[in-house]
């Protein structure tokens, strides 16, 4: 069994990009100053015990959708649907940070 350590990808530039953004959760779009960079909760995205996922796998979410995604607020949304909604929000976020020139093609 190969238990290679995952090198965390961190970028203040990426996480700070949430400032002033609107929520990317499907159907939301709220821009009320509560939007933050929320990390994926999937282990394949770098999430581990007591550590957040990589900064590449974030979504700009308002406080309500952050709480729903992290399970601090009941929503009636299934765990599968929450992951699908987060994935859609993450794709929209990645497009925004690409368009703003925060991330680009690495050579």
NORRAQUI-V535076 format. One record per helix or strand of 2 or more residues. SS is the DSSP state (helix for helix, strand for strand). FROM is the first residue (numbers start at 1). LEN is the number of residues. Records with the same first field share a line. If there is no record, write none. Layout:
BEGIN
SS=FROM-LEN ; FROM-LEN
END
This chain:
BEGIN
helix=12-5 ; 43-3 ; 63-7 ; 79-21
strand=36-4 ; 58-4
END
